[in-house]
Amino acid sequence: MKGIVLAGGLGSRLLPLTKVTNKHLLPVYQEPMIYYPIKTLVNAGIEEILIVTGGNNAGEFLRLLGNGKDFGLKHINYTYQEGEGGIAAALSLAEFFADNGKIVVVLGDNIIENNIRHAVEAFRKQKDGAKIMLKEVPDPSRFGVPVFKGKKIVRVEEKPANPLSNYAVIGIYMYDRRVFDFIKQLKPSQRGELEITDVNNFYIREGAMSWDILDGWWTDAGTFESLQHAGNLVAKTGANKI
C-alpha cells in the first residue's frame, strides 16, 4: 500500500505568510507542517510516499525533504499540481504512482496526536472499497459530516447548516484503485472544484465504504486560529505517537 500527501493549493487563508512560501512548509511548533502527515504514513508502515505540491515554492519541498532519509525512507516521490482544482483533482495526479494498488491519502495540513496503524491494517485486509476516518467535533458544520443509519454511513454532507451527526470526516482517506475512475466522472462543484466528498459518496452508494474513529486529538492547520491551535497541541502533548 502506498501513501499520498496532498500539499498543493495557494494557502490564501494564511496570507501574508503564504506570500513567500507554501502553507505546508510553515512551522507547527518545532517542525514544518509537512513533517506531520509524512510521519502519519510512516508510522502506519507505509514506505512509498508521493508528495503532491504546487504553487511557486515547490522546489523548497525537495530542499527540505530530499529523499526522506530523516523519516527512515529510501525515497520520496514528487508531482506538481498546476493551479487549484480541489482535493480530488490533486489526488488524480497520483494515478501513475498508485499503480492499481490501494492508497492512503493524508491532507498536508492534518495533524494527529496518535497514529492510524490499526485502521490501515484493517484496510489492507478489506477486499476492496474505501475507508474514512471520523472524529467527534464541537463544530461539525465546518466539515464533511457523515449521516448514519444505525452503524452504517448512508452519505456524507459537505459543511451542512444542520449537521445530522457530531462527527467530521477528517483529511485521511483510504481508497482502492477505482478512486481514479470515480474522479474522472466528477463534475466541478459550485466552488469550481472536484470535491473529495463526492468521491466518498460514490463508494457509499456502492456499499463499499468502511469507517473508523480516530484515537486522540486531530486538527487541521489551514487558518491562523487552527495553525496556532495545532502548535499549542503539539507543544503540550506531542504528535504522531507510535
Secondary structure, DSSP 4 states (H G I P E B T S, - for coil): -EEEEEE-S--GGGTTGGGSS-GGGSEETTEETTHHHHHHHHHTT---EEEEEETT-HHHHHHHHTTSGGGT-S-EEEEEE-S---HHHHHHTTHHHHTTS-EEEEETTEEESS--HHHHHHHHHS-SSEEEEEEE-S-GGGSEEEEEETTEEEEEEES-SS-SSSEEEEEEEEE-TTHHHHHHH----TTSS--HHHHHHHHHHTT-EEEEEPPS-EEE--SHHHHHHHHHHHHHH-SS--
